[in-house]
Amino acid sequence: MKYLSTRGDRTPRGFADILLEGLAPDGGLYLPAHYPHVDVATMARWRTLPYAELAFEILSLYIDDIPAADLKRLTHAAYRESVFGTPQITPLKPLPALGEGLYLEALSNGPTLAFKDMAMQLLGHLFEYELGRRGEELNILGATSGDTGSAAEYAMRGKKGVRVFMLSPHGRMSPFQQAQMFSLQDPNIHNIAVEGVFDDCQDIVKAVSNDLAFKRRHRIGTVNSINWARLLAQVVYYFAGYFRATRANDEPASFAVPSGNFGNICAGHVARMMGLPIKRLVLATNENDVLDEFFRTGTYRVRGTAETWETSSPSMDISKASNFERFVFDLLGRDAARTAELFGTDLARDGGFTLGEAEFAPAAGYGFVSGRSTHADRLATIRTAHERCGVLIDTHTADGLKVALEHRDAGVPMIVLETALPAKFAATIREAIGRDPEVPAALAGLESLPRRFTVMPPDAACVQHYIAEHTGA
Ligand SMILES: *Cc1c(COP(=O)(O)O)cnc(C)c1O
């Protein structure tokens, strides 16, 4: 499989070439040259496979530059019961009291209790493998307000050839998130607490990445949500969830996805393009409704900081959706020149764009519908799921469930993706049901472990100095 850029660069690249990269050189995102079609015989064979085998089969369709035996070993190393807590890896929980054929797909039983582990755990193994094969090292620099940073650290801890330098706003993450990240003692993990806000952290990452000489000398890379390998890993649980919720491979099923950067639901789009019979892809946002607005109107309008709300589903508090360009490229019949105009020119100049009627009309044919929720909706949904089904869900999953219930089709299973566990968002859970969520046994006592982090002023030069000291270059 070769990969191309959504903005037209057609230099042929294999999977291993784009694995360690972010944006394509022309500023676009990488996509496979085509989506492999999965036929009925293959679907029948896949239906009963264990998760790691299914992952191997799906990845094999997109990766031809890693030997099969190696890829199999990597998927089995990533998707183990000891990492995800259950042999099914992503079990379904039925919610019959809220609707027939309504399910939660558990994606949050990994080490950081959020679905980002699903892709990041595999990425850790792929990075270690590819760097080892090339005899190279990579220093991952990132900024986090919580979920992504911890998922990256837990995936990369102890991996050979990789170091992580993760910036976070000092004292501003939740106590649980701080404990999760700062208790890691692995020498290749570096937590840098910046005396500032999340935007200061992001500005530093940008400044360091723009210093091309420094970037090259210290082999600086990222693991952000536009990485194709992350998206590909997420395709697997759409197949796995579908097989568990249906009996035959021609039955339709729908998915509801709590969305921010459009990474998770874009994987659903890819699964659907491969032939998985997905009826609807229900996109759920919170008050930050950039994407809901697009799917209702055809207008994509990036929000400014003053218009980006801090909500009780914080991992969905986005002002723009960094993976969205991938879907628009497909929607426009893979017209790279038009995609470059919209995302390269219009977005920079006008802060958004509106698709023409003929461009937007086909969107419905891709199965997308959308909705949004408020803090009050989340509280009500958490309470209802708890009272009627005895299931405690987190705030992001509540956004998904609320919008899912607005888009049911009779007789079609609806699978709501559970993107985090309630233990991560105790304050809102307390507000909803009057008591604290349980903390999984493996994480009990986390907050009393010794911590390892370095406090620094919001200054790119200080961060560069620290990196230089710790990379031995
Ligand atoms: C990252 C995240 C999301 C949003 O996922 P996208 O891929 O950015 O759309 C939703 N819920 C939780 C808990 C997350 O961590």
The ligand as a Tripos MOL2 file, in Angstrom:
@<TRIPOS>MOLECULE
LIG
   15    15     1     0     0
SMALL
NO_CHARGES

@<TRIPOS>ATOM
      1 C1         -9.4760   12.2130   22.6960 C.3       1 LIG1
      2 C2        -10.7990   11.9300   23.3140 C.ar      1 LIG1
      3 C3        -12.0120   12.1360   22.6240 C.ar      1 LIG1
      4 C4        -12.0600   12.7260   21.2320 C.3       1 LIG1
      5 O1        -11.5510   11.8540   20.2590 O.3       1 LIG1
      6 P1        -11.1380   12.3790   18.8000 P.3       1 LIG1
      7 O2        -10.4260   11.2560   18.1770 O.co2     1 LIG1
      8 O3        -10.2230   13.5730   19.0510 O.co2     1 LIG1
      9 O4        -12.3820   12.7890   18.1000 O.co2     1 LIG1
     10 C5        -13.2040   11.7950   23.2440 C.ar      1 LIG1
     11 N1        -13.2170   11.3000   24.5040 N.ar      1 LIG1
     12 C6        -12.0800   11.0990   25.2070 C.ar      1 LIG1
     13 C7        -12.1760   10.5780   26.5940 C.3       1 LIG1
     14 C8        -10.8320   11.3940   24.6490 C.ar      1 LIG1
     15 O5         -9.7110   11.2010   25.3630 O.3       1 LIG1
@<TRIPOS>BOND
     1     1     2 1
     2     2     3 ar
     3     2    14 ar
     4     3     4 1
     5     3    10 ar
     6     4     5 1
     7     5     6 1
     8     6     7 2
     9     6     8 1
    10     6     9 1
    11    10    11 ar
    12    11    12 ar
    13    12    13 1
    14    12    14 ar
    15    14    15 1
@<TRIPOS>SUBSTRUCTURE
     1 LIG1         1 GROUP 0 **** ****
